[in-house]
């Protein structure tokens, strides 16, 4: 499949706020079979909640990890709680089965660092 169908101009791209986040807590959402709830340090001093697909990781594997998030998406209610952003991940196929890998960064990068 093609990587893209249309170009995004630089001004549109530059409106996206990509930030380094540190996973403070990660729990399976009790009423869902496929969601994890992340409590993240995004460098602001206020915890950020983001939900992500559960099928590929166990919560305990992710605590303490350094991830990449887009933080200026409009909040979206999931399971009655606002998810404030999106964790970036790579999706690929292994033996015909879709796999998801969260983008993990070097732990030396501080929470809140902006990506350009």
N, C-alpha and C positions, 0 to 999 in steps of 0.2 A: 504494500500500500504506500502511497506517496507520503512524504513527511509533512507536507502542508498543501493546502489547496489554494491559499491566497497569502500574500505577504501582509505582515503587520508593520505599520510605519513606526518609526522610532518614537514619536510622541506618544503613541498608544502604548507601546512596550514600556516606556519610561514611567508610566502611571502605576505600574505594578510594583508593590512594595514587598520584596523578597527579604526575609529576615532569618537569621540563625536563631533557633530555639533549642532550649534544653528541656528534656523530659523530666519533670519533677515527680509525676505520678502517671500511671497508665493502668486502667481497669477495664475489664470486660463489662459492657452494658448489660445489665441483668435481663431486661425485657427484649433483647435483640440477640440473634445468633451470629451476627456478622459485624458488630460495631465495637470499637475500642474508644474510650474517652480518655483524652490526654489532658493533663494539667501541665502547662508549659511556662517556662521562664522565657519571656521575649525581650528582656532587658529593660522593660518599663517600670518594674517594681510591682506590677499587678499581674496576677495569674491570667493566662489565656487558655480557654477551653476550645479544643478542636476534636472532632470525631473523625475516625478513620476506619477503613475496613479491617475486620478482625481475622479473617480467614488465613492470613499468611504469617502472623506473629502471635506469640503469647505475650501478655502484658509485661511479665517480669523480664522478658528479654529486652524491653525497650526503655525501662527506667534508667535514667542517667545518660542516655544517648543524646547526641547533638544532631539535630535534624534541620531541614529547610522548609520554611512555610511562606505562603503568600498571605499577608495579614490585612490587606485592605479590600477584601471581598466583603459584600454585605453579610451580616450575621444571618444564619439559617437555622431555624428550629429543627432539632432532631431529638426524638424521644422526649420532647418537652423542654429541652435545654438548648440554648443558643450555641451553635458552633461558630466560632469567630475566626475563620480563615480556612486554609487548606494546606495539609502537609503534601509536599511534592514527592512523587514516587515514579518509578519506572515500571512499565507493564510489558511483559514479554511472554512468549510461549515456550514451554519445555515439554517435549513429547506430546504436543497437542493440548496441553493444559496451561491455562493462563496463570501467570505468576505475577506478584506485585512485590517490589522492593522499595522501601522508603529510601529517600536520598539521605544518607548519613554522612556527616562531615567530621573533620578533625576536631577532637574535643578541646584543642587549644583555642579555637575560635570562640570568642565570648558571645553570650546570649545578646541579641539585639543588633549584632553586626549586620549591615545592609549589603546585599549583593548587587553588583552592577553588571 
